[in-house]
């Protein structure tokens, strides 16, 4: 039981970190970004690229991966999303466009790296007992947990103590109100993509330390991320973080009761139950129509 | 060559039925169904399972398959339609991935290998393989025409006008005393059943079904066909389906085995990437599609 809880905390920390961007983009740009999962895949392949080309250890690639993820987010904002806002594209047009982007991004990665599963070139790690607990984890898993936690903490400090962070919270809470109060919307949105893209990319690179890298790596995490932002409550980035940990734990612990192939289904069921029982989510705003 | 053409037309006819179902849900009612392929799969697999496992007749199994498909859509629509529109998108795509997960992992569905041996509706006629392919083409075209006529009638009826009213402004429709949730449920279920019909035809056509035929890509391809042809126009989505398959088949014929030093797999990836970019560009510059009417569109909400 404790073992599954530990696995859940590791996966949950990845989902939490990655879901921050999905949640912010949904709250501020009113966009369900179906291409968000492919940011994770992108991050994993970029880490693989540096790992193979320059013999960097996967951990050493993370700063670069963050920058590339942020750059990808910025590029798509400037090329696609900002233009679509200027053209007054509706919610649906933007969702369909995000699906198009997801297909394009994923298949360009297939084009460049092939569809076969790959792995980092790094020493294989043995799982070691964690103190006196009946739990075995690899050093990488411990690092994933703490690096994710550190990134989330940094994000928290940014939200609380910087002007951009305050504007971000105001926008996530109520876009119209923040806009009429003079919040620099376009500038904040750029920061949303920098942080959301960067976090998603390093989350993907770290996730790939625990399993093979393949073109659908991030796509399979998209459903748990949706579940996380709904369970945690949309419109609140802290909800996404809390929801991420919860979904990760629920998924891993469910392995005790049902075949592990259905992990993702469990997160999805949690989402449906959340929608039925408390559609606001744990920390969210009103969503009933 | 004739054989290839028959296969092409059958594919187009079956997919056009599939996309018409989506067009009722989204084009006319504004429902964001991103898990449409689940209903295709449910139609095909339920029919196949009832025939092979329980020995039902093809007709009875097909009717039961449509019932199952409709009930499944009702089951996911009931919770999702209480919430904001976008939630339906997440719930349906999740549902379709779970259906595929079950098909892929259970032994009674044949797992990744899939299943066959359920026969076809023309077994009594003892046709040659070529005649059989032609018969299935004619059946698919007939079902397509019926579906088209039914939908054209439906969307022009008072019922269809309420759907459009919901699409344009649900609050206004509700303030006129329409039970909008009921209409949305009906639209979603009918669209899903139409997808189930397409699934059954698909199973007849390929004579074998497996989970790889029901990837999320099928849903996105259906969206592409609808969006290219013209959302909310039944004739438009049929045009979109024809165009999609024409472009797809031609590029496959020319480049399927590789071109200019690229392997076939790489060209395949580029082709899907191009579909993705096409979707993005359409959404940016012509969201109403080729035949769509800009003034009659949900996309601008």
Interface residues (C-beta under 8 A of the other chain):
Chain A: X32 X34 X80 X83 X84 X87 X88 X89 X90 X91 X92 X93 X94 X95 X96 X97 X99 X100 X101 X102 X103 X104 X105 X107 X108 X110 X111 X114 X115 X219 X223 X226 X227 X230 X259 X261 X262 X264 X265 X268 X271 X272 X275 X276 X279 X287 X288 X289
Chain B: X26 X30 X32 X34 X79 X80 X82 X83 X84 X85 X86 X87 X89 X90 X91 X93 X94 X95 X97 X98 X101 X104 X105 X216 X217 X220 X223 X227 X265 X266 X269 X270 X272 X273 X274 X275 X276 X277 X278 X279 X280 X283 X284 X285 X287 X298 X299 X300 X301
